[in-house]
């Protein structure tokens, strides 16, 4: 019996979730002979992607770059629109989902496990060195002129993948590191991830939402976050409502709903077991919460999604 949201890894199980079975042009790992594949790394174009995915978690770092078209992505509480020149970065164990991929959409996405860059940078320093992988950073941003240089490095990585050359893994690792440096230069030039110049109220809300994404399973009261932010609950509530037109509690509820949907979709836990796991006092309380947020009961949601995916 599945009791945990699967944390997808770089193997055939993840491929079956995010790729269709239809033949697609050879690029990256699509159509790549098994003896040419390397450990802890994968590369794809967006051709052959499923139309939607998640909410789910992955055990690896992910870089997605859109060259044309659009796609909707949710990372934790943040909603983003992929557009040409946009890059998005996710880190291990983030909850994310994607939907509404336009018919003309095309881009690339690169996946790697933490050990892959270990010879160049230890895993514990990746978020420090590349702030778009940090929980408090900005994971979506425009690359600007750097998009051409990043695409060139991606194509060089693909060229290495398709052949059996000496020091192939080393070359791919170095090209990836150069890609990250190009992205970091663009990120820094745009002063992303900084609260400088941001109104104090907006900065408080940004910090609050980042904390909720980190701690929603163990901290579910506004007072918990007010304490972490060194403000009163009333001040936090008022500021969040003024800036977002939603209560602080509504943001916490949104993360709980994502977790609930994932558990209903990817595990075989009963509604009662999910209610206890999410710290609801009674299964009936969870039932009311889910119905209020989605207009469906938990079992209706599980049944509908499974039927649509059948």
C-alpha positions in Angstrom: 0.0 0.0 0.0 1.5 3.3 -1.0 1.6 5.7 2.0 3.9 8.4 0.8 3.8 10.9 -2.0 6.4 9.5 -4.4 9.5 11.5 -4.7 10.3 10.9 -8.3 13.9 10.0 -9.2 15.8 9.9 -12.4 14.6 6.6 -13.7 12.0 5.0 -15.8 9.2 5.7 -13.2 9.6 9.4 -13.6 9.9 9.2 -17.3 6.5 7.4 -17.4 4.9 10.3 -15.5 6.2 13.3 -17.4 6.6 11.9 -21.0 4.1 10.5 -23.4 4.7 7.2 -25.2 4.5 8.7 -28.6 7.8 8.8 -30.7 9.6 12.1 -30.5 12.7 13.4 -32.2 16.0 12.2 -30.8 17.3 14.7 -28.3 18.9 14.2 -25.0 17.6 11.0 -23.4 14.7 10.6 -25.9 15.8 7.7 -28.1 19.3 7.6 -26.5 20.9 4.2 -26.4 21.2 2.8 -22.8 25.0 2.5 -23.0 25.3 6.3 -23.8 23.3 7.4 -20.7 25.2 8.7 -17.7 24.5 8.5 -14.0 22.6 11.2 -12.1 21.8 13.3 -15.2 19.1 13.6 -17.9 18.3 16.1 -20.6 15.1 16.4 -22.8 13.4 18.8 -25.2 9.8 19.6 -24.4 8.5 17.5 -27.3 6.7 14.5 -25.9 5.8 16.1 -22.6 2.5 15.2 -21.0 -0.1 18.0 -21.0 -0.2 18.3 -17.2 1.6 16.8 -14.2 1.3 16.9 -10.4 1.2 18.2 -7.8 4.2 15.9 -7.0 7.7 16.0 -5.7 11.0 15.2 -7.3 14.3 14.1 -5.7 16.5 16.1 -8.1 17.3 19.6 -9.3 15.5 20.7 -12.4 16.1 23.5 -14.9 13.4 24.2 -17.5 13.9 26.8 -20.3 11.1 27.9 -22.6 12.1 29.0 -26.1 8.6 29.6 -27.5 5.0 29.2 -26.4 3.8 29.1 -22.8 3.0 26.8 -19.8 1.6 27.3 -16.3 3.6 26.1 -13.4 2.9 26.2 -9.6 5.8 25.9 -7.2 4.5 25.8 -3.6 2.3 28.9 -3.3 3.7 30.7 -6.3 2.0 30.6 -9.7 4.2 31.3 -12.8 3.7 31.6 -16.6 6.5 30.1 -18.7 7.1 32.4 -21.7 9.9 32.6 -24.3 13.2 33.2 -22.5 11.9 32.1 -19.1 14.0 29.7 -17.0 12.6 27.9 -13.9 14.6 26.1 -11.3 13.4 23.6 -8.7 15.3 21.9 -5.9 14.8 18.4 -4.4 11.5 17.8 -2.5 9.6 20.9 -3.8 6.0 20.4 -4.5 5.2 21.5 -8.1 2.7 21.0 -10.9 2.4 22.1 -14.5 -0.6 22.6 -16.9 -1.8 24.4 -20.0 1.1 23.8 -22.2 0.4 25.7 -25.4 0.4 23.9 -28.8 3.4 25.9 -30.0 5.4 25.4 -26.8 9.1 24.3 -27.1 11.9 24.3 -24.7 14.4 22.2 -22.8 14.7 20.8 -19.4 17.7 19.4 -17.6 17.6 17.2 -14.5 20.4 16.2 -12.2 20.8 14.5 -8.8 22.9 16.4 -6.1 25.9 14.1 -6.5 26.4 15.0 -10.2 28.1 18.3 -9.5 29.9 17.0 -6.4 33.4 17.2 -8.1 32.8 20.9 -8.7 30.6 22.0 -5.8 29.2 20.0 -2.8 25.4 19.7 -2.6 25.2 21.7 0.6 26.6 24.7 -1.3 24.5 24.6 -4.4 21.7 26.8 -3.0 24.3 29.2 -1.6 26.2 29.5 -4.8 23.1 29.5 -7.1 20.4 31.5 -5.3 17.6 30.4 -7.8 17.9 27.0 -6.1 17.5 28.5 -2.6 14.1 28.4 -0.9 14.2 32.1 -0.4 15.3 32.9 -4.0 13.4 33.6 -7.2 13.0 30.3 -9.1 11.4 31.9 -12.3 13.1 34.7 -14.2 13.8 35.9 -17.7 17.3 35.2 -19.1 17.4 38.1 -21.5 20.4 38.0 -23.8 21.8 35.0 -21.8 19.2 32.7 -23.3 21.2 32.2 -26.5 24.4 31.3 -24.5 22.4 28.9 -22.3 20.8 27.2 -25.3 24.3 26.9 -26.9 25.6 25.1 -23.8 22.5 22.8 -23.7 23.2 21.8 -27.3 26.8 21.1 -26.5 25.6 18.9 -23.7 23.3 17.1 -26.1 26.2 16.6 -28.5 28.3 15.0 -25.8 25.4 12.7 -24.8 24.9 11.4 -28.3 28.5 10.2 -28.6 30.8 7.9 -26.6 33.8 10.3 -26.1 36.6 10.3 -23.7 35.8 12.4 -20.5 32.2 12.7 -21.6 30.8 13.0 -18.1 33.4 15.6 -17.2 32.6 17.7 -20.2 28.8 17.6 -19.5 29.4 18.5 -15.9 31.5 21.5 -16.9 29.0 22.7 -19.5 26.2 22.4 -16.8 28.3 24.5 -14.4 28.9 27.1 -17.1 25.1 27.2 -17.7 24.5 27.8 -14.0 27.0 30.6 -14.1 25.3 32.3 -17.1 22.0 32.0 -15.3 23.5 33.4 -12.1 24.9 36.4 -13.9 21.5 37.2 -15.4 19.8 36.7 -12.0 22.3 39.0 -10.2 22.1 41.7 -12.9 18.3 41.8 -12.3 18.7 42.0 -8.6 16.4 39.1 -8.1 15.9 37.5 -4.7 16.6 40.8 -3.0 14.1 42.8 -0.9 16.0 46.0 -1.7 13.5 48.6 -2.9 10.6 46.4 -2.1 7.9 48.0 0.2 8.2 46.7 3.7 4.7 45.2 3.6 5.4 43.3 0.4 8.7 42.0 1.7 7.0 40.7 4.8 4.4 38.8 2.7 7.2 37.4 0.5 9.0 36.1 3.6 5.8 34.7 5.1 4.9 32.7 1.9 8.4 31.3 1.7 8.2 30.1 5.3 4.7 28.6 4.7 6.2 26.6 1.8 8.9 25.2 4.1 6.9 24.5 7.3 3.2 24.0 6.4 3.1 20.4 7.6 4.3 21.2 11.1 3.2 24.8 11.5 -0.4 25.5 10.5 -1.4 28.5 12.7 -0.8 32.2 11.8 0.7 32.7 15.2 3.5 30.2 14.3 4.6 32.4 11.4 4.1 35.7 13.2 6.6 34.3 15.8 9.1 33.4 13.1 8.8 36.8 11.5 8.9 38.7 14.8 5.6 40.5 14.3 2.2 40.2 16.0 -0.4 37.8 14.5 -2.7 40.8 13.9 -0.1 42.7 12.0 0.8 39.7 9.9 -2.9 39.0 9.1 -3.6 42.6 8.2 -0.5 43.0 6.0 -1.1 39.7 4.1 -4.7 40.7 3.5 -3.8 44.2 2.3 -1.1 42.9 -0.1 -2.7 39.8 -1.5 -6.5 40.2 -0.8 -6.3 36.9 0.9 -5.9 36.0 4.6 -2.7 34.5 6.0 -4.8 31.4 6.8 -5.8 31.0 3.2 -2.1 30.8 2.1 -1.5 28.0 4.7 -4.7 26.3 3.5 -3.4 26.4 -0.1 -0.3 24.5 0.8 -2.3 21.9 2.8 -4.6 21.5 -0.2 -1.6 20.8 -2.5 -0.4 18.1 0.0 -3.9 16.6 0.3 -4.3 16.4 -3.5 -0.9 14.7 -3.8 -1.8 12.2 -1.1 -5.1 11.5 -2.7 -3.6 11.2 -6.2 -0.4 9.2 -5.5 -1.1 7.1 -2.4 -3.6 4.6 -1.3 -4.2 6.2 2.1 -7.8 6.5 3.3 -9.3 9.9 3.7 -9.2 9.4 7.5 -5.4 8.6 7.3 -4.8 11.7 5.2 -6.8 13.8 7.7 -4.6 12.6 10.6 -1.4 13.1 8.6 -2.4 16.7 7.9 -3.2 17.2 11.6 -6.9 17.7 11.2 -8.8 17.1 14.5 -11.3 14.8 12.8 -11.7 13.2 9.3 -15.0 15.2 9.0 -13.0 18.4 9.5 -10.7 17.5 6.6 -13.8 16.5 4.5 -15.3 20.0 5.1 -12.0 21.7 4.3 -11.5 19.9 1.1 -15.1 20.4 -0.1 -14.9 24.1 0.7 -11.6 24.5 -1.2 -12.4 22.4 -4.3 -16.2 22.0 -4.4 -15.5 18.2 -4.4 -15.2 15.6 -1.6 -11.8 14.0 -1.2 -13.1 10.7 -2.7 -14.7 12.5 -5.6 -11.4 14.2 -6.4 -9.5 10.9 -6.2 -12.0 9.1 -8.4 -12.3 11.9 -11.0 -8.5 12.3 -11.4 -7.9 8.6 -11.7 -10.7 8.3 -14.3 -9.3 11.2 -16.4 -5.8 9.6 -16.3 -7.1 6.1 -17.2 
